[in-house]
Every structure is written in structure tokens, then in C-alpha cells.
Amino acid sequence: MTLGLNLKIDISEEFAQIADLEAKLSARNSRLREPVRVILTSSETMDYMIEDGGIHCKGEATDVNGDLDKVSHICCFGASDAGVLSMAVMAQHHPETMFKIVDMDRDLIKRWEGGEILSYEPEFEELVGTVRGRNLFFCEEMDAVINEAAIVFVAVDVPISAEGRLDLSYWDDGIQKIIEASTTRKIIVEKSMPFNLHNWTEDIILHQNPRGLRFSVFSNPDFISQETAVQDLRDPKRVVIARNHGHGEDLLRLHQLYSRYVPVERILVVDDHKSGELGKIWISGYLAFIHTFRNVIPSICDALGADSNEVQRIVGCPDSANYMDASIGFGGPVIQDISYLKFVLHRSGFKLEAELINQIIKLNEEKKEKFVMLMLKKMISLTGKTIAVFGFSYKKDTDDIRNSPAIYICKALLKEGSKVRIFDPRVNENKIRNCFPKSSRSKLCVCTAKPEAWSKADAVVFLVNWDEFQQIDFEAMYRQMKGWPPFMFVGCESGLDCNRIKALGFELYVAGRRFE
């Protein structure tokens, strides 16, 4: 007995409808022991067979390693942190599937393979430890791993210049390698490709595909942030699957890969890669705008003699939100994202919009400059002064220093003739020292303990709001510093008890705050 249903469903709702139908019909199907066919019409017409508790597409696409439950191997090309994180989370939820990671950099693979965790992220080490050697592997042999996989995620680095231009050389090499190693067609999933006006991967497949294999290509960007990356992947707010050039059966497979642990209403299917990739980069632009606006308020309060805490109370922001707390600016990958967004907007003729992004970038740079000027104004001279800097990563709970404001601040202090001591709980000494020219390293000290940094220092500077900084014994700090009174400058949303610190006798400066 067969039940046929003809439904016309928008592509964005298609899989939520399928999941609902599966739940309702599979029970009936199991009683009847007959397949149930559901015909869905979205951007294309496909037949789905609900059978044995699963959904199978009866479209024109050739099968790839059978149904998803039978897919034995998934490959990730690129051993980037984001790629490893994504594969580790998937491996946890698909213990029956082998996830193998390859990279052109064999030394990088050997380090992962040898048990190293190459960057700090909360829960990262524990996550990888649960699946490495079980169903997550780092492999030096690329060709065999690629060829046996049904799905190949591509997570290579795509550098973006300061002007916003993409360097696609690593991407080109990766796609060409996938094509060369494949004897059967694959589902290629772009994880790290920024917004691109052209279907770059499809162009490579079109012109450099000697076997004439039919690849499905999807864009599937991750929406993650350092500090919360593991949680962002385990319980994502959204999963975007953009159909660049993909067959219906393959789209269903990729959807089912996520639907095992992500509610179907959070899995967004769009019909073109531009929408998916632009959505991701636009989020970076939005966050940069909000952060910049937040930073402007305390600066205005400083100039006009107002107190940002009082303004915060009037606006109605909860104290816990630290909404009006000033910082010396944002860093990390968002800088590259918005620089690239500015480039895309300008190239596309949106000059006014591009200038808006440019002003955000300028205001962000200006915050760092003004912070150093504040220190110079209050301390009269920085030459020969010892400055203890707490925090070097671009934000807490990561050892990522890309575009970290602390790099600019420390370089400026060294240029003024200061001796700089740096303490960061996660960023290692070599990574810090490599940010500075050899000529200035003699005046730079990377400390392994907090008291080592503040002892006999003329001033302390907080640039990152690591939680452990709130537990510092500020009375001991006050006694062990030199100068009368000792200076403290706060350039982050610190969570410090500034009133208590001021009461101890520190000459305390926090943008937008007034102290009696």
C-alpha cells in the first residue's frame, strides 16, 4: 500500500516539513510495512521515500556511498582550528562514521596526530580527546582519504589583505587536490570561503576536472566565536546550507548530518551561496557597528564631563551587561571580515556604505591611539617607566592574537621608551615575542606570574577581561608597585570593582568613568 502526497513547499521550509511528515508517517508506515512516498515541489521536483524510519530522495542524483547511515567516511581538507572543531563535534554525534582530516602542511598534521592541541579554546582539548583515535583521525596520506570519502569539507585558510583582497591560492590548491584524488564524485562543502561574487569552486571543477565527475557543491559557513566556539557548534543558533550546485539527494544528506543534533527549524537552506556567505560576513559588520557605537558613548562622556555609569542607569541597561563599558577597540577575525566587506561594497558601487564601514575601522583604530595618549598625558612621560600589561589576546578565553589591540598598545609604549612586562594566562611567550621587532625585545618581558609583572611597576594596564584578573589581590599590587600614587589604566570591559580599587589609592583611569 502506497500513500502519495503532492505538496508545494518553499525551499526554506522544506526540511522542517519533511521532518514533520517523517514523524507522522513513519509510525503508520511501520504498521503497514509499506513505503510511503511524499512528493515535494520546491525549487525542483523530487520524490522522497519514507521507509524504515528514514527519508530517501528518489531524484536524478547518483548515490554517494549509499544512505547517510551507510556513509563510512567524511573528510575535512584543512586542519585549521575551525575545521578540527567542526569535525570533532560531528564525530561525537556520528560515532558510526570515520572523520579524517588532511592538510597540505604535513608537519601540522603530525602535530595534531601526536596529540597536540594547537590553540586554546574552552572545552576544545576535552572535545578532541573524546573522539581522536576513535572516529576522528589526522592523516598524512591525502589521496586515499579523499577518495574514500563521500563528503569533503573544505576548511583551508583564506587570507584577506589589509585592503580586503582575498588570497585564494590555498583554496585553489585544495580544490584541485580533491579533484585529482577523486575517482568517484563527491559532495564538496565550503566551510571557510568568504563571500565571493563568483562561484570559484565550480569554476575550478568546470575547467580542471579531467574525469568529468559530477560534484555537488554547497556552502556551509560556521557561525562561531572564540571563547564560545565549542558551544556554538554543539548548540548552534543557526546552520546555513547554501546550495551552490548541489543535487537534491546530497542536500538531504548534508541536512541529515546536522539534524541528528540540531533542531530542524535552526537549519536554514538557501538556494545560492552568495546569500549564505554574505549573511555570515554581514554579522561581523553588524557586531563591529554595535561595538563601535558602545565605545563612542564613554568617549563622549569623557569630553562632556558626564559619567557613563549614570548614563547607563538612565538608558536602563542592566549592570551585568556592562553595556557602556569602554574598551580600546575590537580585534580578531572581525577586522578582516569588515575590511573585506568594505572592499566588496566599494567594488560593487556602494561607496557610501563602504565609507560607513571605513569609518568604523577608523574609529576602532582611534580608540587605541587615544588610550596611549591618555597614558602619556596622565604620566607626563613614559620614557624609562615600567608598564605591566595584563592580557594580550584579542579577547578572553582564547590565545588568538590576530589584530589584538594589545599589540598596538605595547608597540606604542616601547616606542615611547617604556619597559613593558606582559602577562597573559594563555598566550605563550614565543607568540608574544614574535609580534615585536628584535630591536625592541630587550625592553620586553613576558611574565609567567601576575606579581612578577606588577612588582616595582609604575603603572598597570588591563587590556583583556580575563576572569582571573578579578581575583587579583589589589592591596598587594598597590604595596608592591612603585611611584606615588601607582597608576592603573583599564582598557577593557573588566568587571573590576573600580570604586574599591580607587579607594585603595590607585590613580585610576577608566574611559567614561568619573571618580571622586
N, C-alpha and C positions, 0 to 999 in steps of 0.2 A: 504494500500500500504506500503510495507516494502523495505527499501534500505539496502543492505548488502555490507559491505566493508571489505576486508581482508587485513590487514596491518601488517607488521613485523617491530616492533619499539623497539629500545633499551630501557631498563627499565629506564635509567636516563632521557630519553626524553618523556617517556610515557604520563605523565600528562600534559605536555605542548601541546602535540599533541591532547589529549582529550579535553583540554580547547578550542583549536583552532577549533576542529571539532564541539564542542558544539555550539560555536558562529555561525558557518556557517550553521549548520544543524537544530538548534532548530527553526529558523525562518521558514525554509521550512517545518519542522515538524508541527509547529503550524498552517500553512496554510492547510496542508493535514489532520491534526487531526489524524495522524497515528504515531505509534512508529517507530523510526529509530534505527536499530541495527548496532553497529560497533564492529567488532571482532578484537581484538588486540592480537598480539603474542609477548610476551617479554620473561621473564624467565619462564612464564607459559602461557597457553592459557586461556583467559577469554572473555566472551561476555559482552559488555556494552550496555545498553539500554538508548538511549537519548529520554526522554519523559517528557513532561510538563516542559520544560526548565531546567531539571536536568539530571544527568547521574547516571545510576544504573547498578551495576555489576550483571551479571547473572552467578555467579560462584557456586562452591560447598559449600562455607561457609554458615553456618546457619546465619540468620539475627539476629542482636542485636538491639532491640528496634526500628526496622523499619529504614527508611532512616534518614540521618543526621538531616534533618529539623524536624524530629519527635523525635529525641533523647531528652529526657526531663531532664536527669541528668548526670552530669560528676563529678567525684570525684577526689580529689587530696589527696593522702596519704602522709602526711608530711607537717607541717606548717612552713617550712623554708622560709626565705625571698624570695629565688628564686621561690619556689613553689607558694607562695602567689602572687608574681609579675606576673608570667605566667598566673595564673588563673584569676587575675584581668583584664589583657589585653584581654584574650579570652572572659571574661564575658562582656566586653564593646562591643565587636563585635558580640556577640551571645546573645542578650537580651532575646531571647525566651527559652534559656537553663539555668537550675539551676546548678551552680558550687558550690560544697560543699567540704570543707577542713576538714580533720580529722587528728588526731595525737595521738600517744601513750601517749604523755605528755598532760594530761587533763588541767593542770594549764596553759600551753602555749595556748591552745585553748580558755580558759576562758579569757585570757588577750586580745587575738585578738577579741574575741566575745564582750568584754567590750569596744571596741573602741580604744584600744591602737595601736600605730604604734611602733613596737619593734626595728626598726633601722632607721637611716636616709639615705635617698636617694632622690635626687632631683625629685619632682613630685610624689613620692611614696604615700604620705599621700593623696594628691588630687585624685590620681588614685583609691586607695582603697575606698575613701569616696564616689566616684560616683557609686560604684556597691555594696558595703557592705549593706546588708539588702534588696537589690533589687533582684539580682540574684547571689550574692556571699555570702556564709554563712560559718561560722565556727561552727562545730557540735561536741558535745561530744559523741553522740551515733554513734559508728563506724559501727556496723554490718548492720544496716538498710540503712545507707548512701551508703556503699559499694555495697550492694546487689541491690539497685535500679539503680545504675549507669551502663551505657553501656561502658564507658571508665574510666579507673582508671589510673591517672598519679601517678608515684611514685617519690617523691622528698625528701626522707629522707637523713639525713647527712651520709656520708661515710667517717669517719675519716681516715687520712693517717698518719702513724707514720713518725718520722724524717728519718727513714731508707727507707721509701717508701712502707711499707706494708699496705694493706687495712684492715680495721676493718669492716667486713660485718655483724656484729651482728644485727644492726638496720635494715639493708636491709632484712636479713633473717626473722626477726620478722614481718616486714611489708608485705612481700610476703605471708608468712604463714597466716597472719590475713586476707588478701584479699581472699585467697583460702577458708579459714574456713567460712568466711561470705557470700560467693557466692553460690547461688542455680542455677544460670544460668551463662553461660560463659561470660567472659569479654574481652575487649581489654585492655591489660596492657601496659603502656607506660613508659619506663625508662627515667627519666629526670636527675637523679643525679648519675647514675652509672659510675664510671671511666672506662677506658679501662680495659678489662678483657679477658684473654686468653680463659676462659671457659664461656659457656652460663649459668651463675649462676642461673638466674631466671628460665630458662627452666628446670634445674636440680631439683630445688625445686618443680616445678609443676609436674615433672615426678615421683618423689618419695613421695610426700606428697599431693596427690590430691585424697582423698577417693571417691569423687563423680565422678571422671573420666571426669570432664568438660574439654572442648577444649578451651584453652585460646589462643588468639593471643598476641604475644609479639613483641613490637617494641622499638627501641632505638631512643630517640628524644632529644639529649642534647641541652641545651641553650648556645648560644654564647653571653654572656653579660659581662659587666664590671661595677664595682662600679663607680659611678659618671654619667654614661650614661645608666644604666640598663633599665630604663623605655623606653627610646627612642630606645634602642637596641631591645626590644621586640615589640614595636609598629611598627617599620620600620626596620626589621632585614635585614642584608646583605645576610644572608643565613638561611634556615631552613633545617635541616638534618633529614630525616626519614629513619632509617635503619631497614630493615625487618629481624628480628631475626627468628621468627617463626610465620608469620602472613598470614592470608588469604587475598585474593585479595579484597574482599568487605571491609574488615577492613582497609586495606591500603588506599583505596579510601576514606573512611570516614575520616581518620586522615588527609589526604591530603586536603580534602574539609574544614576541620576545620580551616586550615590556609589560604586556598586560598580566603577566604572572605576578608582578609585584607593584604595578602602578594602576590606580583606578582608571577605567577606560575613559571617563569624562575628562581626565587630565591629558590624554594622548590626543594631540591635535594633528590632524592630517591636512596638509595643504597641497595644492596642485602644482606649485612651482618653487624652485629653490630660492629665488630672489626674495619671496615673502618670508621664508623661514630664516634666511641668513640676515636679512635686513631687520627682522624683528629682534634678533639677538643683539646686533650692534646698536640698535636704537635704544635698547635697555641701558647700555653703557652710557649713551649720550644723556638719557634721562637722569640716571644716577649722578652723573657729573654735574648736571644743571642743578639738581636739588642740593648736592653737597656745596656747590659754589654759592648758591643763594644763602644757605645756612651760614657760610663763612663770612658773607658780607655783613650780616646783622651785627656781630660783635665788633667789627671794624668801624661801623657807623656809630655804635655806642661809644667806642673809644673817642672818636673825633668829636662827638656832640656832648660828651660828659654824662652819658646815660649808663645804666647797669643792665647788662644783658639778662641777668637773673630776674630783675624786676620786669623787663620786657617779656620774658618768658612767662612769668606769672600772669601778666595781663593777657597775653595771647591765649593762655590756657594750656600750655604744653606741660605734660606730667614731668616731674623732676627726673624720673628714671630714664626718660627719653634723651636727656642731655641735648635737647633739640637745638639750643642756642650755643652750645659749647663750641668754641673756635678750635680750629686746627691749622696747621701750617700747609694744608692742601692734601690732595689725594695723589696716590701713585699707583703702581701695579699695572696690570694689562689694560686697564680702562684708558690710560694715556694713549696707548697705541690704537685702541679701538676708536676713540673720538678723533684722533689725528687722521685716521683712515676715513672716518665718516665725513670729516671736513673736506678731504680730498675728493671723495665721491660726489658730495653735494656741489662743490665748485666745478668739477668736471661736467656735471650734469646740468649746469646752468643755474643752480640755486645759490647765487652769490651772496644774497642777504642771509640766508640760512647758514651758509658756510661761515660767514663772518660772525654769526652768533656763537657757533662752536669755537671759532678762533678767539673770541673774547673770553669764553670760559677757560680756555687754555692759558691765556694771558693772565687772567685773574688768579689762576692757580699758581702760576709762577711768581706773581707779585706777592702772594702771601709769604712765600719763603724769603724773598728779599726783605720784606718789611720786618720779618721776625729777627733777622740778623741785624738790621738797622736799630730795632728796639734794644737788643742786647748792647750794641755799641753806644747807643745814647745813654742808657742807664749805667753802664760800667765805665763810661768815659773812654776807656781804651781796652782793647782786647789783647794787645801785644804782651807776650810773656805770661798771660793769665792761663790757669789750668781750668779747663771746662770738662765736666763729667756729663756725658751724653747717654741717656737711658733710652734704648730702643733704636734699632737700625733697619728692621724690616719695614715694608711699606704699610703694614698693619699688624695687629697682634695675631697670635696663633698661626703664624706661618714663618718660614725662613726665606720667603721670596723677597728679594730686594729690588726687583725691576722698578725703575723710576721712583725709588723711595725718596721722599723729601729729605730724609736724614743724610743722604749722600750730598745733596746740595749744601745743607747747613754745615756739615763737618768740613767740606772743602772750603767754604767761605770763612769758617773760623780759623782753619790752618793758614789761609791766605792772609788773614789779619794778624798772624803771628802767634796764635794761641797754641797751647799744648792740649791735645784732645784725647780724652780717655772714653772709650766706648764700651758699654755693657749691653748685650742683648742675650736673652735666655736661649735662643735657638740658632741664630746666625753664627756660623763658625768663623774663626779668625781669618783663614785664608780668603774666604769670600769677601770679608770686610776689607782686608788689606788690598785686595786686587782692584778695589774701586778707586784707589789713590795712586798718583804717580810716585815713583820710588824716591824722588827728591823730597817729598813731604812726609814720608813714613817714619822718619826719625822722631817726629813730634807727635806720632800717633801711638796710642797704647790700647790694645784690645784686652779688656779685663775679664776674668773668669768669675769674679765675685763682686757684688754691688758695693760693699765697703771699700774695696780696692779702687773703685772708680771715684768715689766721693771724698776719700781721705785727702786732706790738705788741698782740696779743690776750691777755686774762687767762686765757681758757680756750677749749679746742676741744671740740666736741661732735660725735660721729659718730652720725647717725640712720638712715642708709641704707648698706647694704653694697655700694656700687658697687665693682666690681673694681679700678678705677684708684686707689682710695684705699689699696690695699695696697702701691702703688708709691711712696707719698709718701716724701720724704726727711725722716724724723722727726728726724734730727740737725739739719738746717737749721731745721725747725719749732721745735725746742727753743731754738736760739740766737736766733731772731727774735721769739719771744714775750716778753711782759713778765711780771713777777711772779716770785716765787721761793718755791717752785718753780711752774712753769706747771701748770695743771690740765687734765686730759683726762677726759671722761666718754663712755663707749661705751654707746649705747642700741640697738644692733642686733647681729645675728649677723655680726660684722665680718670675721672671718678675719684680723684683725690679730695680729701677733706681740706679744702683750701683755707677755710677760716681757722681751723686748728693749726695748720702749718704757718699761717701768718702770725698767729698768736705766739708761736714758739720764738719768733724773732727774725724769720727769714724776710729778706727783701723780695717779695713775691710779685710776679707779673703774669697775669693771665689775660689774654685778649678779651675785651668786653666786660671785664670784671672790675669793680671798684671795692677797695678795702679801706676801712677807717684806720 
